[in-house]
Amino acid sequence: MLDFKQKLENYALLAVKIGVNIQPGQTLVVNADIVSAELVRLVVRKAYEAGAKLVKVNYSDEVVTRTRYDLAPSDSFLEPPQWQADELEDLAKKGAAFLSITSTNPDLLSGVESGRIADNQRISGQTLAPYRELLMGNHVSWSIVAFPSASWAAKVFPEASPDQQIDLLWNAIFKATRADQTDPIQAWSQHLDGLKARCTTLNDNKFRKLHYTGHGTDLTIELPEGHIWCQAGAVNGKGVPFLANIPTEEVFTAPLKSGVNGKVSSTKPLSYGGNLIDNFTLTFENGKVTEFTAEKGSETLASLIALDEGSAYLGEVALVPFHSPISESGILYYTTLYDENASCHLALGAAYAFTLQEGTTMTKEQLQEKGMNQSHTHVDFMMGSPEMSIDGIKDDGTTVPIFRDGDWA
């Protein structure tokens, strides 16, 4: 059994060597909440030991963030963060790697006037679009890991005492990320090999459509010609492998923007803009959300769908078996980074260029012509269930079972 210190060392090592896979002479940019300083310091050390030229740390603070939303003037949220966009884009073009360490309180902005949140999301999305396009096209290495804040741990384990909550969440994170294993690098290598095999099978079948049924869902999703099934292990523009998020259990591709029809029901809450959206449905017609309902967070869901033209369309289709390790833990994490790896999910917003053959070499206009959605946002929501069935439909009408009862067929 490894002690906490060794598990944390393993976790930092995974972030640096498997996540962003820092290279000698490369710059690493770390974006993190101030509560995660203990992990950040380990990451900085591991990165320099791996040969990093410079590690630049950008700290945020959820208390400061909430104070701004409560007290700043409304026009503050219409001010483009151009200074931030310019810096990030410049660093990305110079080949930096980017690591985000998230520890967000799912209810951070509960009670904040929705217009402020929507304005900030829209303006930030527009201003940071060139930087995010470099990430979503896998031109640079990027990754996301989590750090358990007290507010997040309390949300996940409300029945435990405050002293136990952090420990419980750390143990869950270490297990889900394989940081509790003596050779976590090798464990991840084997796991990614399994996901690659799933992608190969799906790509060989060249499905034209997917048909989802179960738990209030009856949805047909067309796939664009030349789509590619991928997993989170990717290769950047210089041919260096990296892992976009730790943990990961998914394989995914892009839908045809105009080819989504039917109704989908959520199976887990969605934390968006510091608010929870729960028990919601979306109805699609020719790709676009035409109706929606939500038992909680209806206003927040409406602002997400209306963020821009592309936010009412899908940009990702992801398959995760119900009997994945994170799902079997029985823990609801209230963060997409973990909950998306316990459930099949879809994403409203932008499609990843690399999920289309030669997509990373195409212009935005060419990607649009191929049916790839464009948006300033990309928000995953969970819709998998133990009852989920998915059929793949080929060009000749042949139907192949992909999922039955929530698992691979």
Buried (B, 14 or more C-beta within 10 A) or exposed (E): EBEEEEBBBBBBBBBBBBBBBBBEEBBBBBBBBBBBBEBBEBBBBBBBEBEBBEBBBEBBEBEEBBEBBEEEEEEEBEEEBEEBBEBBBEBBEEBBBBBBBBBBBBBBBEEBBBEBBBBBBBBBBEBBBEBBBBBBBBBBBBBBBBBBBBBBBBBBBEEBEEEEBBBBBBBBBBBBBBBBBEEBEEBBEEBBEEBBEBBEEBBEBEBBBBBBBBBBBEBBBBBBEBBBBBBBBBEBEEEBEBBBBBBBBBBBBBBBBBBBBBBBBBBBBBBBBBBBBBBBBBBBEEBBBEEBEBEBBBBBBBBBBEBBEBBBBBBBBBBBBBEBBBBEBEBBBBBBBBBBBBBBBBBBBBBBBBBBBEBBEBEEEBBBEBBBBBBBBBBBBBBBBEBBBBBBBEEEEEEEEBBBEBBBE
